[in-house]
Amino acid sequence: MQKDLLGQDVFLIGPPGPLRRSIAMKYLELTKREVEYVALSRDTTETDLKQRREIRSGTAFYIDQCAVRAATEGRILVLEGLEKAERNVLPVLNNLLENREMQLEDGRFLMSYQRYDKLLTEHTKEELDAWQIVRVSEYFRVIALGLPVPRYKGNPLDPPLRSRFQARDIYYLPFKDQLEILYVVGPNVPAERVSQLLSFATTLCSQESHNLGLPDFPVDNLPPALTVLEQFPMLSSQQLVQRLYPYQAMLGKEGRTAVEGVLSRFELLDACQSVLPKRSKTHKNYENNIDINKNISCTKAPRPPNSNPAFISTPSHAQLLAEMVQSHLVKDMCLIGAKGCGKSAVAKEFAEMLGYNMEPVMLYQDMTARDLLQQRYTLANGDTAWRPSPLVTAAQEGKLLLLDGIHRVNLGTLAVLSRLLHDRELSLYDGSRLLRWDRYQALKEELQLTDDQLHERYTRKDCIVRIAICNIIYKMDDGHPQITTYQTKHNMSVCDDLPVKMGHILVIDEADKAPTNVTCILKTLVESGEMILADGRRIVSERRPNTIAMHPDFRMLVLANRPGFPFLGNDFFGSLGDIFSCHAVDNPKPQAEFAMLKQYGPAVPDATLHKLVAAFGELRAMADQGTITYPYSTREVVNIVKHLQRFPDEGLANVVRNVFDFDSYNKDTREVLIEALHKHGIPIGAKPSSVHLAKE
């Protein structure tokens, strides 16, 4: 809430699980804010964030995507999985994060509300609309959710992007709080057994277990596991652990030995008991499951087990089916086994027993997120449309979805399904949204609308619930300030050339993010003042037929990061640096930085400002020497001072976490940071062992 009041964007970083997303959504629910959610993957492109080009009746036009809709409508943009996106995708949001500005493909320009309102005092709204300037709402914020890299797999954050966020480490709940939750979920489960299970999970999530190469235990799955244990007290703890953490199948000999050692320490190596109930109880249990699922309209009539002549049951299969029925009460499930061991046959028998219609989806290695959710296709008249995948139709119709071969798909692609698995919600590429049935009912009751009215108001196609995108055809303006954009207007192609003609200054930001074989097209324009455009015309310094005369005042400002790690761009300087007059922009000197920070925080004590200037100066020197990899910028210390100015009662050690929580999962870097900050009187991460008494 503090960052919201300051108008700053937030990055919630932490281990895998739904906790970070749950916290973000709970906050938006409490503050009654609208949300635009997007799950990033390796298949996410710039068009998925800004604008997508569609064709209707032979006319091409642009439809705003999540980032643009959130900016203009004052919503919260939630970006989940930043570490999964390709390195040159997210920099398109840098200027929107920093200055609340963005150039759109249809010629419009998003402008921060301060600058827009100032222009509005000097010009009319009609003039601003004619210039295609769009106001960014003052309520627009961005909440990013990501994993710490390199502890987990993924792409590291580009320093310019990272510095625009205020970080907060969201680790698992404290042991005591988690224990209280589990006691509520499983009131009849012995307290000692609950404590043993939680102690086992906490141990596997420790730094020592990570050093042994053991994957984290899914702590978020303990509450549903306790629900199963509440209804089936005969289930052994070891069986329950195997379902949550199948170490026998995914770890080697050393890993299995280490896990079994932890199980033995907490007395969880109890004998595995059969979960197969007696016949009378079997009938009762299946009737209970039928009652749970009877409201699904598409299910078939369930049938008793062992009544399918095509399925030859074995004791191991019967045991597995009973365990699947138990897991089905609370969660989706994953069957792990060797090729040809009968996974598909067991899944089909499970669906037949419970009366499900099954939707099998065969997965393959090159499958993309669009293949999983929606495919784009072209109609006979040339119009573009979206076709829902079998996965989406299965969710709509209440089928049992079988994802066959999930190990083949890239992990970054599978990430788009995380919200469907945890929250039963899904945002699709055409702007529609699947909503969990109870939330759908709550929405219907709140708005007092029928199903047909909801579909008509929020959807364009049959779905659980969808939010419609306005189908506005934007007219392209010949004055759109770009040089080589090639656009369609009234079925004709046009190229925009205003900056060159009128002698404007063209600012090219994040030039290092584009491949050098793309930016090299600027070489002849800068060197000789000439360039061939896509429509056949030529930019020249002197007027000739079918040419565009370059104004003598035309200039180009190119902004780029220096080449090399940790910056994730390309070597722009090495390719084109010789044709520009290059100037290196360093961080300000200590005196200048202090004076600048004083302007941002006049009420912040001078002693605090001197601490920050000295600490960040030493950290930058460490980055230059290679001791640490991340070059801490002036932007980050400015955000710290803004926070202290607005909330003077908050401790400095807690505020600087907004910057250093990004490094909380890298042990070596964390120790270096803590030592440097302690040296300058900033007690971040202080422990009793950090206190040293002075000699008399």
DOSEKE-782633 format. One record per residue: residue in one letter; y, z, x of N, C-alpha, C, O in turn. Coordinates in steps of 0.2 Angstrom, whole numbers, plus 5000, padded with zeros to 4 digits. Atoms other than C-alpha are relative to their C-alpha. Last residue first. Layout:
AYZXYZXYZXYZX...
***
This chain:
E499449955000500051365185500449995006500950025008K500049944996498951215184500650045000501250014999A499750004994499051095169499950065004499850125001L499549954999497751085156500350005007500049995012H500049974993496950925152500550055001501150045000V499549954999496550865134499950035007499350065009S499450034998495550705133500550055002501050035005S500150024993493850795132500649975003500749975009P499949944996494450865115499949995007500350035011K500549965001494650685109500150075004500550075008A500049944996496150575107499450044998499250054992G500749984998495850405100499950065004499450065008I500450035004497750365100499250015003499150015009P500749975000498750495108499549964996499250004991I500250025007500350385113499250034999498849995002G499949955005501150475128499849984993500150014988H499350015002501350335140500150054994500650044990K499649994994499750375150500750004998501250035001H499949934998498850405134500550015006500850065006L499649975005499150225129500150075001500750105000A499350024999498450155145500550034995501150054997E499749974993496950265145500749985001501150025003I499949935001496550225126500450035007500850075006L499449995004496850035130500150084999500750094999V499450024996495650035144500650014996501150044999E499849954995494350135135500649985004501050035005R499749945003494450015120500250065005500750095004T499350015001494249865131500350064996500950084998D499650004994492649925138500749994999501150035002K500049934997491949985121500450005006500850045007N500250024993492349825111500150065005500750085006Y500750024999492249875093499849985007499249975008S500449935000493949965092499249995001498950045002D500449994994494849805099499550064999499350085004F500450064999495549745082499550015006499049975006D500749995003495949925078499649935001499049935000F500649994995497249905092499450014996498950024999V500050054995498749825082499350015003499049965005N499950065003498749925065499949945005499849885003R500750025002498050075075500149934997499649894997V500250054995499750085082499349984999499149935002V499650065001500350175066499749945005499649895003N500350035006499050315067500349934999500049884997A500750024998499550365085499649974994499249924995L500050064996501350355080499349985002499249925002G500049994993501250485066499949935004499649895001E500750024998501850445049500050015008500449985011D500449944999503450545044499349985002498950035004P499849964994504650405048499550065001499450085006F500449945001503850285035500150045006499650055010R500149995008505050135033499750064999499850104994Q499349995004505750145051499950014993500350054990L499749934999504050185058500750014997500850064995H500449955003503250035050500350075001500450104996K499850015007504649915056499650054996499950084991V499449975001504349985073500349994993500550044990I500149934999502549945073500650034998500650084995N500349985007502949765066499850085000499950114995V499550005005504049745081499850024993500150064990V499649944999502749795093500650014995500850064993E500449945002501549665086500450075001500450114997R500149995008502849525086499650064998499850094993T499449965002503249565105500050004992500250054989S499350045000501549505110500550054997500450104995Y499649975006499949585116500749975000501049975005P499349994998499049465128500450024994500649994990Y499550025005497149485124500750025002500950075005T499950075002495949475138500649984995500849924995I500250015007496049635147500149934998500549905002T500449935001495949675166499850004992499350024991G500750015002496349485169499650064998499050064997Q500449984995497949525179499349984999498849985003D499950054994499049435167499550015005499449965009A500250075002498249535153500149955005499749905006M500750005000498449695162499749944998499349915001A500150014993500349655164499250005002499049965006R499950074998500449635146499849985007499649935009L500550045003499649805143500049925001499649895003E500649994995500849885155499449964997499049935001G499950034993502349815146499450005004499249955008F500250075001501549865129500249965006499849915008A500750015001501450045135499949924999499449905002A500349994994503250045142499249994999498949965004V499850064995504049965127499650015007499449965009L500350075002503150075115500149955005499749915007K500750005000503550235124499649944999499249915002H500150014993505350185126499250015001499049975005L499950074998505450155107499849995007499549945009T500650045002504650325104500149935002499649905003A500649984996505950415115499449964998499049945002D500050044994507350315107499450025004499149975007P499749974994506950395090499949965006499449925007V500649984996506650275076500350035006500750005009A500249935001508150275064499450025004499350085004P499549964997508850105071499950084999500250125002G500149935002507150025069500650055002500550095007Y500550005005507349835069499950074997499750084992Q499750035006508949835079499550004994499750014988K499549955003508249965091500349974994500550004989L500449955004506749855094500550054996500450074991M500250045006507949715100499650054996499750044990A499450025004508849835112499849974994500149984988F499849945003507149905119500649994995500750014989E500549995006506549725121500250074997500150074991A499850045006508149685131499550014994499750014988Q499449985003507949835142500249964994500449984989P500049945003506049805145500750024997500750054991K500049944995506249625149500050064996500350074990P499349974997505849505135499950055005499450095005N499849945004504149415133500650035003500750025009D500449944998504049245142500250064995500750054991V499749955004504549075134499650075002499050074999A500549955002504048935146500450064997500950085000H499749934999505248785145499450054998499250054993C500449945002504548605146500450075002500750075008S499749954996505648455146499750064998499950094993F499549955003504448335139500350045005500150055011I499550045003503548175146500550054996501050024993D499650044995502548265160500649964996501149944999G499549964998501848395147500549965005501149985005L499450035002500848255138500650045003501250035002S500050075002499048275143500749974999500849925001G500350044995499048435154500049934998500049885002F499550014994500348515143499749965005500049915008F499450045002499348495127500449985006500649935007D499550004994497748575135500649954998500549895001N500250054995496848615118500650005005501150025005G499850075001496948765108499849965005499449975009L500550055002495948925107500249934999499849894996F499850055005497049045116499549944999499249925004P500450005006496049175125500349964994500049964989F500249945004495749085135500550055001500850065007G500449964997496648925143499850064995500250084990P500750015000498148825139499650055003499850095007R500250024994499848895135499249995000498950024996N500349954996500248895117499849985007499749925008A500750004999501248755109499950065004500350095008L500249934998502948715101499250015001498849984997V500749985001503648545101499850075003500050095008L500249944997505448505098499350024999499050024993M500749975002505848325095499950075004500050075010R500349964995507548245095499450034998499350034992F500749975001508448105086499750045006499750015011D500049935000510348095090499350034998499250094998P499949974993510247915096500050085000499950105005H499349974999509547865079500150035007499650065009M500049934999507947755081500850035001501150005005A499549984994508147585073500050085000500150114996I499649945002506647555062500450025006500150035011T500149944996505847375064500550064997500950054992N500649975002505447225053499950075005499350085007P500350015006506747125062499450044999499050055004R500350075000507547205077499749994993499750044989R500250035006508747355079499749935001500049895004E499550055002508747445096499849964994499149954993S499349974999507847605100500649954998501149974998V499750024994506247545092500750035001501050064996I499449964999505147615078500249975007499849975012R500049974993503847475073500750045001501250024999R499350004997503347425056500050035007499550075008G499850064996501547385052500750005003500849955008D499850065005501247505038500249945004500449895001A500650035004500347625049500149954996499649914994L500149965006501847645061499449974997499249914998I500350045005501947575079499850044994499450094995M500649985003503047685090499849954994500349934991E500350055004504547655102499350034997499050075000G499650005006505847775110499649954995500049924991S499650065001505247735127500349994994500749944993E499850034993504547905134500549944999501049935002V499649954996504548015118500349965006500849975008L499449995004503947875106500550055004501150035004T499550064999502747805119500650024996501249994998K499850024993501847975121500649955000501149955003L499349994999501848035103500349985007500949985008I499650055003500247955100500750015000501149964999C499850054995499448065113500449954997500749915000T499349994998499448205100500349955005500949945006V499650015006497848135092500750015002501149965000N500050085001496848105109500449994993500549934991T499550034996497448285114500049924998500549894999P500350034994496548365099500549955004500949925001A500250075001497748455088499649985006499949995012K500650005005497848645090499749934999499149934997D500750004997498948625105499450014996498950004999A500250064997500448565095499350005004498949955004E500849994998500448725085499849935003499249915001D500249934998502248675078499250005001498949954999I500750005000503048505079499750065002499750085008V500449954997504848515075499350004999499149994993L500749995002505748355072499750055003499650055010I500449974995507648365074499350014997499350044992H500249925001508548245063499650025006499449985010G499949964994509348075069499950084999500350125002M499449965001509447995052500250045006500750085006K499550035002508247855055500750045000501250015003V499850054994507047945066500649964998501049955002P499849974994506948095054500249955005500849965009L499449975000506847985038500350035007500850025009D499750004994505347885042500750035001501150015005D499349965000504147905028500350005007499950015012C499949954994502747775027500750035000501249994998V499449994997502247695010500050055006499650095006S500049954994500647635002500750005003501149945004M499850044994500747554985500050065005500250115004N500550044998499747614969500249955006500049905008H500050055004501247694962499649945002499749885002K499549995006501447794977500049944996500249894998T500150055006500047814990500550024995500550084993Q500149975007500347905007500049944995500249894996Y500250065003500247875026499850024993499350044992T500449995006501148005035499949944996500449904996T500650045001501747945052499650014994499049994994I499950074997503548015054499449954998499549904996Q500650014995503648155042500149935003500449895000P499849994993505248225033499350005004499250055007H500549944997504848165015500050005008499949955011G499749964996506348055010499650065003499950105006D499950034994505347925002500350045005500350025011D499350014999504848054989500049965007499749985012M499950004993503048054982500849985001501049934998K499750064997502948094964500250005007500650055009Y499449994997501748234960500349935003499949905006I499950064995500448204947500750015003501250005000I499350035000500148374939500049955005499749965011N500150074998498348424934500749975000500849934996C499550055003498648614933499949935003500049925009I499550024996497048704939500549954997500249904993A499850074999496048794927500549995005501050035006I499250015000495348964930500149935001500049905006R499750044994493448974926500850004999501050014993V499250005001492349084916500349965006500049975011I499949945002490449074913500750024999500950044993C500149954995490548894914500050074997500350084992D500449955002490648734903499850055006499650025011K500750025001491948624910499750064998499950124998R500050075002493848624910499349984999499249924996T500550054997494048804911500149934997500549924992Y500149994993495348944908499649955003499549955010R499449974997496148914891499950005008500449985011E499550055001494848804883500650025004501049985007H500250064996493448904890500549954999500749925004L500049994993494249064884499949945004500249935009Q499349994998494648994867500150015008500549995011D499850075000492848934865500850005002501049965006D500250044994492249104870500349935000500449915006T500750025001493349194857499849965007500249955011L500150075000495049274863499249994999498850035001Q500250015008495649454860499949924999500249894995L499650055002496449454878499949984993500349944990E499349984998495749624883500549954997501049964995E499749955004494149594873500750015002501150034997K500050035007493749424881500350054996500750044991L499450055000494249494899500149974992500649974990A499449965000493049644896500649955000501149974996Q499949975006491649524891500650044999501050044994Y499850055005491949414906500150034993500650014990R499350014999491949574917500249944995500849944993D499649955003490249614909500850005001501150024997W500050005007489549444912500450064997500750054992R500649965003490049424930500150014993500650024990L499849935001491349284933499450044997499050024993L500549965004491049114939500250075000500350105006R500349934998492649034945499550024995499650034989S500349965005493448864944499750065003499650065009G499549955002494648794957499750044994500050094992D499650045004493648624960500550054996500950044992Y499550044997492948704975500549964996501049944998L500350064999492048854967500649955002501249975002S499550055001492449034967499849935003499549935008L500050064996490949144964500649954999500749944993E499450045001490649314956500049945005499749955011R500150055005489049414954500649964998500749954992D499549995005489849554965499849954994500149964988H499849935001488549574979500450014993500350074990L500549954999487549424979500250074999499950104995L500550015006488849304972499550055000499250084995R499749975006490149374984499549994994499550044989S500049935000489049344999500350034994500050084991L500449975005488549164994500150085000499850114995V499750015007489949085004499750034994499950034989A499549955001489249165020500449994993500650044990L500349955005487749055019500550054998500450084993T500050035006488748915028499850054994500050054989G499350015002489249025043500049964993500549974989L499749945003487449075044500750004998500950034993N499649974995486848895047500350064996500450064990V499350015001485448845035500450045005500250105007R499850074997483648835041500749995000501049965004H499950004993483249015038500249945004500549945009I499349974998483549005020500150005007500750005009G499950014993481948895018500750025002501149985005D500650014996481748894999500249985007500549925008L499850044994483148964989499550005005499350055009L500450004994482349004973500349965005500349905005L499950054994483549044959499650015006499550075008L500249974994482849134943500149955006499749905006K500650014997483849064929499850045006500350075009G500449945000485249144919499349985003498850025001E500550005005486048984913499550055001499150064997Q499750015007487748994922499450014995499650044990A499649945001486949064939500349994993500350054989A500449955001485648924938500350074999500150114995T500350015007486948794935499550064999499450084993V499549985004487848854951499850004993499950044989L499949924999486348854962500550024995500450074992P500549965003485848684955500150075000499950114996S500750004997487448614961499550044996499750074992P500349934998488948584950499349995003498949955001R500749995003489648404951499750075002499650085008W500449954997491548374955499350024996499450024990A500249955004492548224951499550055004499350035010T500449954997493548084959499850064996500250074991D499749935001494147934949499550055004498950035004G499749984994493547754955500350075000500550105006N499350035000493247684938500350025006500950015007A500050085000491347704940500749975001500749925004L500250035006491547894945500049925000500349895005T499550055002491647954963499749974993499149954993Y500350065001490748114969500549954997501149984994R499550045002491148284976499749934999499449915004Q500050064996489648404977500649954997500749954991Q499750065003489848584972500049945004500249945010L499649985006489048744977500249944996500049944990L500349945004487648734990500350014994500050034989D500750025002488048554996499750064996499350054991R499950045006489848604997499349984997499349974991A499849965006489448745008500149964994499949994989T499349974999488548625020500150044994499750054989M499749985007486748585022500650035001500750085005D499350025000486348515040500350014993500849984992Q499649974995484748625042500849975000501250015002Y500150044994483948605025500550015006501050055004L499550004995483748705010499849965006499249965008M500350014993482548664995500649995005501149955004V499550044996483248734979499850005007499750055010P500150004993482048794966500549955003500649905001E499650064997482748834949499950005007500250045011M499950004992481448954940500449935002500249884999N500050074998481448984921500350005007500850025009Y499450044998481149164919499849935001499349915002G499750045005479849254908500649965002501049944998L499449975003479549404919500349954995500849974992M500149935003477749364923500650024996500550054991E500450015006478149174925499850074997499950074991A499650025005479549214937499649994994499950004988F499549955002478449324948500549984994500650014989E500449955004477049194948500550064997500450084992K500250035007478249064954499750054996499850054990A499350005003478949184968499949974993500249994988V499849935002477149224973500650004996500750034991A500449995006476749034974500150074997500050084991S499850045006478249004984499650014994499850024989K499449975002477849144997500249974993500450004988G500049995008476049094998500650034998500650064992C500349935002475649125017500150014993499850064990G500650015003475948935021499750074998499150074996K500150075004477248955034499350004997498850015000A500250064996477449135040499949944995499849954989G500750004998478249275030499949935003500449895004I500050024993479949345023499249995002498850045001L500750004998480249355005500049975007500249915008C500150054995482149395001499250015002499150065005M500549994995482649494986499949945005500049885003D500450064998484049514974499650015006499650065009K499850054995484449684969499749945000499149934997V499349984997484349834957500349945004500949945004L499649955004482849824945500750005002501250014998H499750045005482149664954500550054995500950024992S499350034997481749774969500449974995501049974995Q499549954999480449864958500649985003501250015001V499749985006479749704951500450065001500950074998M499450055002479649634969500350024993500950024992E499449984996478649794974500649954998501149984998A499849935003477349764960500650025004501150055001L499750015006477249574965500350074997500850074994L499350034999476949624983500349994994500950004993Q499549954997475549744979500749975001501250004999A499849955005474749614968500450065002500950084998H499650045004474849484982500250054994500850054992S499450004997474049604994500549974996501149994996P499749945000472649644982500750005003501150045001T500349964995472349464979500350075000500950074998S499749944998472849354964499550045005498950045004I500549954999472249184961500350065004500550055010F499849954994473649094953499450055001499250094996A499850044994473148934943500250055005500350025011P500650024997472249044929500149965007499749955011N499950074998473849134925499449985004499250005010S500250045006473449294916500149935002499949894997N500750024999473449414931499749954995499149954994P500250024993475049494926499349984999498950004995P500349954996475449494907499849985007499749925008R500749995001476649364900499750055005500050075010P500449984994478449344898499350014998499150014992A500449945002479149234884499650035006499249995009K500650015004480349114892499750064998499950125000T500749984998482049154898499549984995499649984989C500450054997483549054894499350025002498949975004S500250055006484449174882499549955003499149924999I499950074996484549314895499749954995499149954994N499450035003484649464883500249945004500749905002K500150035007482849514885500649964998500649924994N499850074999483049554904500049964993500149904993I499550014995483049744904500349924999500949914999D499449985003481949754889500649995004501149975001I499850055006480649644897500650024997501149984995N499650064997480749754913500249954995500749914995N499349984998480349904902500449945003501049945002E499650005006478849814894500750025002501250004999Y499850075002478249774911500450004994500849964993N499550024995478249964916500249924999500849914999K499449975002477350014900500649975005501149965003H499850025006475949894903500750024998501149994996T499850074998475749944921500349964993500849934994K499350004997475750124916500249935001500849925001S499549985005474250094905500750015002501149994998R500050055005473349994918500550024995500949984993K500650015004473650114932500249964995500849944993P500249955004475150094944499449984996499149934997L500450025006475149984959499950054995499550104997V499650005005476450054971499749974994500049974988S500050055004475150094984500550014994500550064991Q500449995006475550224996500149944996500649904996C499850055005476150205014499550014994498950004995A500550055001475850365024500249954994500549984989D500549975005477450455029499549944998499749884999L500650044999478350395045499450034995498950044997L500050065005480050455039499349965001499349914997E500649995004480050625048499949954994499849974988F499849975006481750605055499550014995499650014989R499549944999481250595073500250034993500350094993S500349944999479750485068500450065001500350124999L500449985006480750355060499750075001499750114997V499549975004481950355075499650024994499850074991G499849944997480450325086500550044996500550104995E500549955002479750195074500150075003500050125001V499849985007481450105077499550054997499650094994A499449965000481250105096500250024993500350084991T500249944997479450045096500650054999500650114997R500449965005479849905084499950075003499950124999G499649985005481249855096499750044994499950084992E499649954998480149855111500550034994500650094993K500449944999478849755102500450065002500350115000G500650004995479949625096499750075001499950114997L499949974993481049635080499449995004498849985002M499550034997481149535064500250025007500649995011A500050075000479549555055500549975004500549915007Q500750034998479049735059500149925000499749895004Y500050004992480949785058499349975002499349945008P500750034999481049735039499949995008499849945010Y499950024993482649845036499349985003498950025006L499350004998482949875018500149975007500649945009R499650055004481249835012500749995002501049935001Q500350074998480349915027500449954995500549894997V499650024994481450075024499849935002500249895004L499450015001480750095007500449975005500849925005Q499950065004479050075012500749984998500949924999Q500150054995479350205026499949934996500249884999S499450014997480050325013499949945005500449905006S499949974994478450315002500749985004500949935002L499850054995478650264984500150045007500550085007M500650014996477850394973500149965006499749955010P500049954994479550444967499449995004499450025009F500650014998479750274957499950055006499950035012Q500450025005481250284946499250005002498850004998E499949965006482350384957499549994995499250034992L500449944999481650294972500050054995499650094994V500750015000482250134965499650065001499150074997T500250015008483950204961499349984999499050014995L500149935003483950274979499949994993499550034990A500749984998483650094986499950074997499350084995P500550045004485150034975499350035002498950034998P500049985007486250174984499549964995499250004991L500349945001485550135001500150034993499650054990N500550015005486049955001499650064999499150064995D499850015007487749985008499449994995499549994989V499849935003487050065024500249994992500050034988P499650015005486249895029500150064996499850074991F500349985006485549955046500549984994501150004994D499849955004486349865060499650014994499349964991P499550025006485349755071500250064996499850114996L500349995006484449835087500649984995501150004995G500150065003484949765104499750004992499549954990L500850024999484649925113499949934997499349914997N500250024993486549935116499349985001499149955006H499850074998486749925097499949985007499749925008S500550055002485650075095500249935001499849885002E500650004995486750175107499549954997499149925001Q499950044994488350115098499350005004499249955007S499649974995487750195081500049955006499749905007C499450035000487150095066500550025006501050015007L500150074999485350135068500749965000500749905003T500250014993485750315069499949935002500149915008T499449984996486750315053499849995007500249965011A499650065000485250225044500650015004500849975008F500350064997484050355050500549945000500549915005S500049984993485250505045499749945004499949925009L499350014998485450425028500150015007500449975011L499950085000483550415025500749995003500849945006Q500450034995483350595031500149935000500249905006S499749994993484750665021499649965005500049945010V499450045000484050585005500350015007500549965010R500250074999482350655009500649965000500649915004E500250004994483050835011499849925002499949905007A499550014996483950814995499949995007500249965011P499849944996482450784985500549995005500649945009V500350014993482650634974500150065004500750085004N500749975000483050694956499649995006499150015007P499949935001484950664957499350045000499250095002G500749975000484750494965499950074999499750115003V500550055002486350404962499350024999499050004994V499850025007487450564962499549944998499349944992Y500249945004486550634978500149984992499750004988L500850015001486750464986499850054996499350044992I500150065004488650464983499350004999499149984993E499849985007488750644990499949944995499749964990L500549955002487850595006500150024993499650024988Q500650045002488950445009499550044997499150024992D499850045006490450565008499449964998499349954992K499949955005489650685021500149964993499849984988F500749985002489050545033500150054993499750044989P500249954996490850465033499350034997499250024991L499749945003490950295024499750065005499250065008Y500449975005490550145035500350074998500650105002Y500749994997491950075046499650034994499950044988I500449975006493449995039499350015002498949965001D500749995000494649975054499650034994499850094993R500349945002496349925049499350005000498949964997A500749985001497349785056499950074998500350114999Q500049934998499149725053499250024999499050024993F500449955005499049535054500150075002500150085008R499650005006500249405062499750054995500050064990S499449964999499649455080500450004993500950044992R500149925000497949395076500650044999500650094996L500249985007498549215071499850085000500150114995P499450015005499549195087499850024993500250054990P499549945000498049275097500649994996500850044993D499550034996496749145090500550065001500750084996L499450025003495349255083500549975005500550005010P499549955000493649255090500649974997500749914997N499550024996492349135083500550055001500750084996G499550035003490749215076500549975005500449985011K500050074999489249325080500649974996500849994991Y500450045005489549515080500149925001500649905005R500649965002490049625094499649964995499049974996P500750024999491149485101499450044998498850024999V500450044995491949475088500350025007500950025008P499850004993492349605075499649965005499049975005L500549964995491949555058500350005007500749955009G500450044995493249485045499650055004499750115003L500649964999494249515029499649975006499449915005A500550034996496049455028499450045001499550105002I500549954997497249515015499449965003499149924999V500650034998498749395012499650065003499850105007R500349974994500249435002499449975002499149944998F500550044996501449344990499850055006500250065010Y500649965001502549464979499449975004498850005003E500049944996504149394986499450044999499350095003S499849945004503649224978500050065005499750065010V500649954999503749074989500250074997500750094999R499949934998505148954982499350045001498950044996V500449955005504748774982500150075003500050085009I500149934997505948644990499750054995500050054990Q500749985000505648464985499950075003499450075007W500250004993507448404989499350035001499050035007A500050074998507648354971499850005007499549955010D500650045002507048524966500049935002499449905004L500649984996508348604977499349974998498949955002E500050024994509648504969499450025005499249985008E500150075000509148544952500049965007499649925008K500750015000509148724956499749935000499249915003T500349995007510948714960499349995001499049965006H500250065003511648734978499750024993499550074992E499650064998512648864987499849944997500249894996T499349985001511949024979500549955002501149955000L499950005007510248944977500850024999501050004994L499850075002510248914996500249994993500649954991K499450014996510249104999500349934998500849924997D499449975005508949124985500649995004501149995000Y499950045006507848994995500550034995501050004993R499650064999508149085011500149954994500649924993Q499349984998507649255005500449945001501049934999Y499649995006506149184994500750025003501250014999S500049935001505349105009500550014995501049984994M499549964996505148915008500050074998499950094992L499949935003503748805003500550045005500550035011F499949954994504148625007500050074997500550084993R499749945002503548484995500050045006499650045011G499350014998503148305002500450074998500950075000D499750045005501348294994500849995001501249974996E500150084999500548345010500349964995500449904996L500650025004501348515010499949935001500449895002Q499950075002502548595024499349974996498849984999M500650054999502348775024500249944997500549934992E499850075000503548925025499449965001498949985005R500150025007503249115022500349934999500649914994N499350025003504049145039499949994993500449974990E499449984996502549225049500750004996501050044995L500149924999501049215037500650025003500950085001L500049965007501549045030500050075001500350114997N499350005002501948985048500150034993500650064991N499649954996500249035054500750004997501050064997L499749945004499248965039500550045004500950085001V499650035005498848795047500450054996500950044993P499350014998498248895062500549974995501149974996L499549955002496748935051500750005003501150025000V499950005007495848775053500550054998501050034995N499450045001495848735072500250004992500649964990R499449984997494648865077500649974998501150004999E499950044993493248825065500750025002501250044998A499650065001493048965051500149975007500150005012K500550055001491649095053500449934999500049885000E500450024994492649225061499649954999499349925004L499550044995493949225047499649985006499749935009G500450034995492549285035500449955005500249905006E500649974997493449325019499649965005499549905004L500450054996495249265015499450045003499550095007V500549974997496049355000499649955004499249915001L500550044997497649284995499550045004499750075009I500349974993498649404984499549955002499049944998R500749975000499649314970499850035007500250015012G499949924999501549284968499350035000499350094998E500149965006501249114959500150085002500050124997T499550025005502049004973499950044994500450054990A499349994997501149084988500549994994501050024994A499849934999499549114979500750015002501050055000R499949975007499448934972500250085001500650104997V499450035004499848864989500150044994500650064992A499549974997498448974998500749984997501250024997C499949935001497148934985500650035003501050075001Q500649954999497348754983500250075001500850094999D499949944996498648644975499450045001499050054996I500149945004498148474968500050065005499750075010Y500349944997498748314976500050064995500450074991F499549955001498948144968499650065004499150065005A500149944996498147974970500550054999501150044999T499449974997498247854955499850065005499450115002G499850054994496847734950500650035004500950005008S499750075003496647824933500349965006500849935005R500050015007496447994942500349944998500949924999I499850065003496148014961499950004992499350024990E500450025005496148184970500349934997500849914998R499850065003496948244986499449974995498849974997R500650055000496648424990500249944996500649944991Q500050055006498048534995499549955001499349935006K499450025002498248695006500049954994500249984988L499549955000496748795009500749984998501050024994D500349955005495248685005500550065000500550104995T499950025007496248535012499750064995500050064990E499349985002496348625029500149984993500550024990T499550044997494448625031500750024997500850064993T499349995003493148755027500449955004500449955010D499950065003491348695033500750004997500949954994R499950054995491148825046500249944997500449895000S500650024997491448955032500149945005500749925006L499950054994492849045024499349995003498950035003A500549984995492549135007500049945005499849895004V500450054997494149104997499550035005499850075009Y500549984995494949224984499749935003499549894999E500350074998496549194975499550025006499750045011V500350014993497049364967499849935000499549904995E500550065000498149424953499849985007500149995012R499850064997498849604955499549944999498949954999K500050065005498649744943500349945003500749915000T499350035001499049874956500149954995500749924995L499649945002497449974953500749985000501150004996E500149985007496449814952500550064998500750064993L499650045004497249744968499950014992500350004988Y499349994999496749904977500449954995500949964992K499849945004495049894970500750015001501050034996M500050025007494849714976500250064996500550064990A499550055001495349754994500049994992500649994989I499349974999494249904995500649964998501049984994S499949955005492749814988500650035000501050044995R499850045006493049665000500150054994500550044990R499450034999492949785015500349974994500949984991L499549955001491449875008500749985001501250004997P499550015006490449725004500550055000501050044996G500149975006489449725021500549994995501149964997P500250045006489549675039499850044994499650104994P500750035000490449795051499849964994500249964989G500549955000492349815051499349975000499249905000I500550014995494049735051499450054999499650114999L500549955001495249735036499449985004499049935003F500650024998496749625041499550065000499650105004V500549954997498349655032499349965002499149914999D500750025001499849545029499550055003499750075009Q500450034995501649625029499249994998499050024993G500150075001502849645015499649975006499749915008L499750034995503349815020500049935000500349895004L499349985001502849885003500549975006501049955005D499750045006501249795004500750014999501149964998K499950074998500949865021500249964995500649914996Q499450004995501250045015500149925002500749905002M499450005004500050005000500650005004501149975003
***
